[in-house]
């Protein structure tokens, strides 16, 4: 079967799995999202000579002719319904347990599956074949009376089940005459009666997610799409530390055979800033509070020095990139990469995003921990770095590996760092510090206006002294660098549309980079375009474009990083936080008010 991104994420903010349209687990890492993939078949479509397929978990109905899937309302709990050619049917409920227990959130490294007969006498085969060492090996197995142990490289997982263990081990077809329960988790004895315990875990997990969604301030329109995006953004947070990963996958190419295959299972300061910004608009303060704790540790460890563009979900600074030899890649389109060399890059926009992520904590009375003078003092060290580097070359937000320029977006983020520090100082009653940072912000603002404006073409360039078109310039509006009615923004928008818009899609840039000319559009940039269209009075066009983007989502209601502007096929890592952030921001911006129902 050809791999696609039509996948359904389940998870509990510790581990996650992607389930395909046949109900197979095809991707999932342990003991956390940036760990070794126990389910790796998404990146290994065909077994090697002399070897069996591995890296998946399949519960297959004999002679299946129809499969339907849906999430339990307002949760990431997945229901897959299989029917065979004789009308026999089963449903499979997949989830990762997550609920409060004994005063803390219970979110084990565990995957739960419940199989229920629905009609007739269905026969199933269970094939649980995890992989280890990035798909290179089958794990060793040992069998107990009601369980099977799988010795992975990073940990040992134990499958505890009410199904006959021998039939699971032998991958035999057997009849389902009662509900069957499967718990793949830590190598610990399951002390409770598995069936009622797993049913209770299911019910409590559903309630936990539905209660979380109940607290969201959703827009009147597009509620289903916004809720699904918000749940998935929450799944991208490693709740133990507060880190937010850019995507759940690695090495899905940006377009066919492009070599643009990157590992996105880490916390980019930039991506996480946009994620908390979007969830703040929905009132999901728990994600912000967790992320701010993560950021405070990053800033402390930097000691006023260089901030990397990304870190591991545990705050790890070294993320050495290497080519995985044991996996062929998505549709055989390698390479598969683990780690990301971008951790070594210089990207100056990170300083602005750290300050912007923290700014709300000086104003928001709802937070458990509001920021004070000590926090402001720590952020001033970040502002000092922003001031120092605002006009120096960097790799830019697109992480170019062989080019460096003074990027307008990076400089604008450095401006925003100083500008928001002035706001925070005012909130704390520190007028001298407010004046100090405002003066620096004004100086950087003037530098950008002087160095990035192209008088001859009447537009902003993506680089100082250059003449580059880049969709990131649209963010000058969101950052409040330009007002929507500034004629310079209007002419810049017109130039960006002429040079980068491909029908309903927006490219990041249209010039060659380290891998040649880009061939796919970047979904987040299309959402930036929608925001700009609305801000400049083209709201009807913006709404139509948002509806079109919503129509491109997978059956699970999600988007990846990129889209082919000709075929509409999704490419790039999935689900992509950038894309889901854009969906939420535009829906909130363009929705009719709740008063419309009165």
C-alpha positions in Angstrom: 0.0 0.0 0.0 1.3 3.4 -0.9 2.0 5.6 2.1 0.0 8.8 2.4 -0.4 11.6 5.0 -4.1 10.7 5.5 -3.3 9.8 9.1 -5.0 10.1 12.4 -2.9 11.2 15.4 -3.6 9.8 18.9 -1.5 10.7 21.9 -1.3 11.9 25.5 1.4 14.7 25.5 4.1 12.0 26.3 3.8 9.7 23.3 1.8 9.7 20.1 1.0 7.4 17.2 -0.2 8.0 13.7 -2.9 5.6 12.5 -3.5 5.1 8.8 -6.8 4.7 7.0 -6.7 0.9 7.5 -6.4 1.3 11.2 -2.6 0.5 11.4 -0.2 2.2 13.7 2.5 3.3 11.2 4.4 5.9 13.2 5.1 6.4 16.9 8.2 6.9 19.0 9.1 5.9 22.6 9.7 6.9 25.3 8.8 10.4 23.9 8.1 12.1 20.6 11.8 12.5 19.6 12.7 8.9 20.6 13.3 5.8 18.6 10.3 4.9 16.4 8.7 1.7 17.6 6.2 2.1 14.7 8.3 3.1 11.7 6.6 1.6 8.7 5.5 5.1 7.5 9.1 5.5 6.5 9.7 2.0 5.4 7.1 1.0 2.8 8.6 -2.4 1.8 10.5 -5.1 3.7 14.1 -5.8 2.6 15.0 -9.1 1.0 14.7 -12.0 3.5 13.0 -9.9 6.1 9.4 -9.4 7.2 7.7 -6.1 7.4 8.1 -4.4 10.8 7.3 -1.2 12.5 3.5 -1.4 12.7 0.5 -2.6 14.7 -2.4 -4.0 12.7 -5.7 -5.4 13.8 -7.0 -6.7 10.5 -10.6 -7.9 9.8 -10.7 -10.9 7.5 -12.1 -10.0 4.0 -12.6 -6.4 5.0 -14.4 -4.4 2.3 -15.2 -1.1 4.2 -13.4 1.0 6.8 -14.7 4.1 8.4 -13.0 6.3 11.0 -13.8 9.2 13.3 -12.7 10.8 16.5 -14.8 10.6 19.7 -16.2 14.2 19.8 -13.6 16.7 21.1 -10.9 14.2 21.8 -8.0 12.5 20.1 -9.6 9.1 20.8 -10.0 7.3 17.4 -12.7 4.9 16.4 -12.1 2.6 13.4 -15.1 0.6 12.1 -14.3 -2.4 9.8 -16.9 -4.4 7.9 -16.3 -7.6 5.8 -18.1 -8.8 2.7 -20.5 -10.9 4.7 -21.6 -8.0 7.0 -19.5 -9.0 10.0 -18.1 -5.9 11.7 -15.8 -4.7 14.5 -14.9 -1.4 15.9 -11.5 -0.6 17.3 -11.0 2.3 19.8 -7.4 3.6 20.0 -6.1 6.1 22.6 -3.2 7.0 24.8 -4.4 7.3 28.4 -4.3 10.8 29.8 -6.2 11.9 33.0 -5.7 13.2 36.5 -4.8 10.4 39.0 -3.4 10.7 42.5 -2.9 14.5 42.1 -1.0 14.4 38.9 -1.5 13.8 35.2 -1.3 10.2 34.3 0.2 10.0 30.8 2.2 6.8 30.5 4.3 5.6 27.6 1.4 3.5 26.6 -1.0 2.8 23.7 -4.4 1.3 24.4 -6.7 -0.6 21.9 -10.2 -1.9 22.6 -11.8 -4.2 20.0 -15.5 -4.7 20.1 -17.7 -7.0 17.9 -20.5 -5.0 16.3 -22.3 -7.4 14.0 -22.1 -11.1 13.1 -19.0 -13.2 13.7 -16.0 -11.1 12.7 -12.6 -12.7 12.5 -9.4 -10.7 13.1 -5.7 -11.1 12.9 -3.5 -9.0 15.3 0.0 -8.3 14.0 2.1 -6.3 16.5 5.6 -5.9 15.0 7.4 -3.0 16.6 10.9 -2.0 15.3 14.0 -0.9 17.2 17.2 1.1 16.3 15.3 3.2 13.8 13.8 0.3 11.9 17.0 -1.7 11.6 16.0 -4.6 13.8 13.1 -6.6 15.2 13.0 -6.4 19.0 13.6 -9.5 21.1 10.3 -11.0 22.4 9.5 -12.9 25.6 6.1 -14.3 26.4 4.3 -14.5 29.7 0.9 -15.9 30.7 -1.0 -12.9 29.6 1.6 -10.7 28.0 4.4 -10.3 25.5 7.5 -8.3 26.1 9.2 -6.4 23.3 12.8 -5.4 24.1 13.3 -2.1 22.3 16.6 -0.2 22.3 15.3 2.6 24.5 12.9 0.7 26.8 11.0 -2.5 27.1 7.3 -2.5 26.2 4.8 -5.0 27.5 1.6 -6.0 25.7 -1.0 -7.0 28.2 -4.2 -8.3 26.7 -7.4 -10.2 27.3 -7.0 -11.9 23.9 -5.3 -15.3 23.6 -1.6 -14.5 23.8 -0.6 -17.4 21.6 -2.9 -16.3 18.8 -1.3 -12.8 19.0 2.2 -14.2 18.9 1.4 -16.6 16.0 -0.6 -13.9 14.2 -3.6 -16.3 13.8 -7.0 -15.4 12.6 -9.6 -15.8 15.3 -13.2 -14.9 16.0 -14.1 -11.9 18.1 -17.0 -12.9 20.4 -16.5 -10.4 23.2 -14.6 -7.1 23.7 -10.8 -7.5 23.6 -8.4 -5.2 25.4 -4.8 -4.4 24.6 -2.4 -2.3 26.6 1.1 -1.7 25.2 3.0 0.1 27.9 5.8 0.0 30.4 7.2 -3.4 31.4 5.2 -3.6 34.6 2.6 -6.0 35.9 -0.9 -4.8 35.2 -2.2 -5.3 38.7 -5.9 -4.4 37.9 -8.4 -6.4 36.0 -7.5 -5.3 32.5 -11.0 -5.0 30.9 -12.6 -2.7 33.5 -9.3 -0.8 34.0 -8.9 0.0 30.3 -12.6 0.9 30.0 -12.2 3.3 32.9 -9.0 4.7 31.3 -10.9 5.3 28.1 -13.8 7.0 29.9 -11.5 9.2 31.9 -9.3 10.1 28.9 -12.4 11.1 27.0 -13.6 13.3 29.8 -10.2 14.9 30.3 -10.0 16.0 26.7 -13.6 17.1 26.5 -13.2 19.2 29.6 -10.1 20.8 28.1 -12.0 21.6 24.9 -14.9 23.0 27.0 -12.5 25.7 28.2 -11.6 26.9 24.8 -12.9 30.3 23.5 -13.7 29.1 20.0 -14.9 31.3 17.2 -18.6 31.1 16.1 -17.7 29.7 12.6 -15.4 26.7 11.8 -15.6 25.4 15.3 -14.9 21.7 14.4 -11.8 22.7 12.4 -10.5 24.9 15.2 -11.1 22.4 17.9 -9.4 19.6 16.0 -6.4 21.9 15.3 -6.2 22.9 19.0 -6.3 19.3 20.2 -3.5 18.4 17.9 -1.4 21.4 18.9 -1.9 20.2 22.5 -0.7 16.7 21.4 2.5 18.4 20.1 3.4 19.6 23.6 5.7 17.4 25.7 3.8 18.1 28.9 6.6 16.9 31.2 8.8 19.9 30.2 6.5 22.2 28.3 8.3 21.9 25.0 6.3 22.1 21.8 7.5 20.1 18.8 7.1 21.4 15.2 5.5 18.1 14.0 5.2 14.5 15.1 7.1 13.1 12.2 10.6 13.1 10.6 11.7 13.1 7.0 8.4 13.4 5.1 9.8 15.2 2.0 8.6 18.7 1.0 8.0 17.3 -2.5 8.7 14.1 -4.3 12.3 13.1 -4.4 13.4 16.5 -3.1 15.9 15.5 -0.5 14.2 18.2 1.7 13.6 15.6 4.4 13.9 17.0 7.9 13.4 15.8 11.5 10.8 18.1 13.1 10.3 16.3 16.4 12.0 19.1 18.4 11.1 22.4 19.9 11.8 25.3 17.6 11.6 28.6 19.5 9.9 30.1 16.5 7.3 27.4 16.0 6.5 27.2 19.7 5.9 31.0 19.8 3.4 30.8 17.0 1.7 27.8 18.7 1.2 29.5 22.1 0.1 32.7 20.3 -2.7 30.7 18.5 -3.8 28.8 21.6 -3.8 32.0 23.6 -6.4 33.3 21.3 -8.5 30.3 22.3 -7.7 30.7 26.0 -5.6 27.5 26.4 -3.3 29.0 29.0 -2.0 25.6 30.2 0.1 25.3 27.0 1.5 28.8 27.5 2.3 28.2 31.2 4.1 24.9 30.4 6.1 26.5 27.6 7.1 29.5 29.6 8.6 27.2 32.2 10.5 25.4 29.4 11.7 28.8 28.1 12.9 30.0 31.5 15.2 27.0 31.7 16.5 27.7 28.2 17.3 31.3 29.0 18.9 30.4 32.3 21.2 27.9 30.6 22.1 30.4 27.9 23.4 32.8 30.6 22.8 35.8 28.5 24.5 34.3 25.5 23.5 32.6 22.2 20.0 31.1 22.0 19.7 28.2 19.5 16.8 28.0 17.1 15.7 24.7 18.5 16.2 22.3 21.4 15.2 18.8 22.4 12.0 18.3 24.3 14.0 17.9 27.4 16.0 21.0 26.7 18.9 19.2 25.1 21.2 21.5 23.1 23.0 19.0 20.9 20.8 17.4 18.2 23.4 15.9 15.9 21.9 15.1 12.5 22.5 11.8 10.9 21.2 9.6 8.1 19.3 6.6 9.2 20.4 3.5 7.2 17.6 1.2 8.2 14.7 3.0 6.7 14.0 3.6 3.0 11.9 6.8 3.5 8.4 7.9 2.8 7.4 6.1 -0.4 11.0 5.1 -0.7 12.1 8.8 -0.9 15.0 9.0 1.5 17.0 10.0 3.2 15.5 9.5 6.6 17.2 11.9 9.1 17.3 11.9 12.8 18.4 15.0 14.6 18.6 18.4 13.0 21.7 20.4 12.0 19.8 23.6 12.4 20.6 23.5 16.1 24.1 24.8 15.1 22.7 27.7 13.1 22.5 31.3 14.0 18.9 32.6 13.7 18.3 35.9 15.3 14.6 35.9 15.3 14.6 33.5 18.3 15.3 36.4 20.7 12.2 38.2 19.6 10.1 35.1 19.9 11.3 34.4 23.5 10.3 37.9 24.5 7.0 37.8 22.6 6.1 34.5 24.2 6.7 35.9 27.7 5.0 39.3 27.2 1.5 38.1 28.1 2.7 36.8 31.5 3.3 40.4 32.6 -0.3 41.4 31.9 -2.6 38.3 32.3 -4.3 38.1 35.7 -5.5 34.5 35.0 -2.0 32.9 35.0 -1.0 30.9 38.1 2.5 32.4 37.8 2.6 36.0 36.6 6.0 37.4 35.7 7.7 40.0 37.8 10.8 42.1 38.0 13.1 39.1 38.3 11.7 37.6 35.1 12.0 41.0 33.4 15.6 41.2 34.4 16.2 37.8 32.9 14.5 38.8 29.7 16.6 41.9 29.4 19.6 39.6 28.7 17.6 38.3 25.7 16.8 41.8 24.7 20.5 42.7 24.8 21.3 39.9 22.4 18.5 41.1 20.1 19.9 44.6 20.1 23.4 43.4 19.5 22.6 41.1 16.5 19.6 42.9 14.9 21.7 44.0 11.9 24.0 41.0 11.6 23.6 38.1 9.1 21.9 34.9 10.0 20.4 31.8 8.4 16.9 33.2 8.5 13.7 31.6 9.5 13.8 29.2 6.5 17.2 27.8 7.8 19.3 28.2 4.7 22.3 26.0 5.1 24.8 27.7 2.8 23.7 31.3 2.7 23.7 34.1 5.3 22.1 37.6 5.1 20.7 40.2 7.3 17.1 39.1 7.1 14.3 41.6 7.5 12.1 39.1 9.4 14.9 38.4 11.9 15.6 42.1 12.4 11.9 42.8 12.8 11.8 40.1 15.6 14.7 41.8 17.3 12.8 45.1 17.1 9.7 43.3 18.6 11.9 42.1 21.5 12.9 45.6 22.4 9.4 47.0 21.8 7.7 44.4 24.0 10.3 44.8 26.7 9.3 48.5 26.8 5.7 47.4 27.3 6.6 45.0 30.0 8.6 47.6 31.8 5.7 50.0 31.7 3.4 47.3 33.2 5.9 46.8 36.1 6.2 50.5 36.8 9.8 50.8 35.5 9.6 54.0 33.4 13.4 54.3 32.9 13.7 50.8 31.6 10.6 51.4 29.4 12.3 54.5 27.8 15.5 52.6 27.4 14.0 49.7 25.5 11.7 52.0 23.5 14.6 54.0 22.3 16.4 50.9 21.1 13.2 49.7 19.4 12.8 53.0 17.6 16.4 52.7 16.4 16.0 49.2 15.0 12.7 50.2 13.4 14.4 53.1 11.6 17.3 50.8 10.5 14.8 48.3 9.0 12.9 51.0 7.2 16.1 52.4 5.7 17.8 49.1 4.9 14.9 46.9 3.6 12.8 49.4 1.7 13.4 49.4 -2.1 12.4 52.8 -3.4 12.7 51.8 -7.0 10.2 48.9 -6.7 8.2 50.4 -3.8 8.4 47.3 -1.5 10.2 45.8 1.4 13.0 43.3 0.6 13.5 40.1 2.6 17.1 41.1 3.2 19.0 44.3 3.9 20.6 45.6 0.8 19.0 42.9 -1.3 15.9 42.7 -3.5 14.4 39.4 -2.4 10.7 38.4 -2.2 9.9 36.3 0.8 6.5 35.6 2.4 7.8 36.3 5.9 7.6 40.0 5.1 3.8 39.6 5.6 4.5 39.2 9.3 5.5 42.8 9.6 1.7 43.4 9.8 1.2 40.8 12.6 4.1 42.2 14.5 2.6 45.7 14.3 5.7 47.0 12.5 3.4 48.3 9.8 -0.2 49.5 10.1 -2.7 47.8 7.7 -3.2 51.2 5.9 0.5 51.9 5.4 1.0 52.3 1.7 4.3 50.6 1.9 2.6 47.5 3.1 0.0 47.6 0.3 2.7 47.8 -2.4 4.7 45.1 -0.7 1.7 42.8 -0.6 1.1 43.4 -4.3 4.7 42.5 -5.1 4.5 39.3 -2.9 1.3 38.2 -4.6 2.7 38.8 -8.0 6.0 36.9 -7.3 5.0 34.2 -4.9 1.3 33.4 -5.2 0.4 30.3 -7.2 -3.3 30.4 -7.5 -4.6 29.9 -4.0 -1.2 29.0 -2.6 1.7 31.0 -1.3 5.4 30.0 -1.7 7.9 30.9 0.9 10.2 32.2 -1.8 10.8 31.5 -5.5 14.6 31.6 -5.7 17.0 28.7 -5.6 18.2 27.5 -2.2 20.5 24.7 -1.1 18.3 22.2 -2.9 17.2 24.1 -6.0 13.9 25.7 -6.7 11.1 24.9 -4.2 8.1 23.2 -5.9 5.5 23.2 -3.2 3.7 26.0 -1.4 4.1 26.5 2.4 0.7 26.3 4.0 1.5 28.7 6.8 2.4 31.3 4.2 -1.0 30.9 2.6 -2.6 31.6 6.0 -0.3 34.7 6.3 -1.7 35.8 3.0 -5.3 35.3 4.2 -4.6 37.5 7.3 -3.1 40.2 5.0 -6.0 40.1 2.6 -8.4 40.7 5.5 -6.4 43.5 7.0 -6.3 45.3 3.7 -10.0 45.1 3.1 -10.2 42.0 0.9 -12.2 40.0 3.5 -14.5 38.2 1.1 -11.4 36.9 -0.8 -9.8 35.9 2.5 -12.8 33.9 3.6 -13.0 32.1 0.3 -9.3 31.2 0.6 -9.7 30.0 4.1 -12.6 27.7 3.0 -10.4 26.3 0.3 -7.6 25.6 2.8 -10.0 23.8 5.1 -11.1 21.6 2.2 -7.5 20.5 1.8 -7.3 18.9 5.2 -7.0 15.2 5.7 -9.9 13.1 6.9 -8.6 13.7 10.4 -9.1 17.5 9.9 -5.3 18.3 9.8 -2.7 19.7 7.5 1.0 19.0 6.8 3.7 21.6 6.1 3.4 21.8 2.3 1.0 21.4 -0.6 1.5 20.9 -4.3 -0.1 23.9 -5.9 -1.0 21.8 -9.0 -2.3 18.5 -7.6 -3.3 19.7 -4.1 -1.4 16.8 -2.5 0.0 17.3 1.0 3.7 17.0 1.6 6.1 17.7 4.4 6.0 16.7 8.1 2.6 16.0 9.7 0.7 17.2 11.5 2.5 20.6 11.2 2.0 23.1 14.0 2.6 26.0 11.7 -0.3 25.0 9.5 -2.7 24.4 12.3 -1.7 27.7 13.9 -2.6 29.5 10.6 -5.9 27.7 10.5 -6.8 28.8 14.1 -5.6 32.4 13.6 -7.5 32.9 10.4 -10.7 31.3 11.7 -10.7 33.6 14.8 -9.9 36.6 12.7 -12.6 36.0 10.0 -15.4 34.3 12.0 -18.8 36.1 12.5 -19.2 37.1 16.1 -21.2 34.9 18.5 -23.8 37.7 18.6 -24.7 36.6 15.1 -26.9 33.8 16.6 -29.1 36.3 18.6 
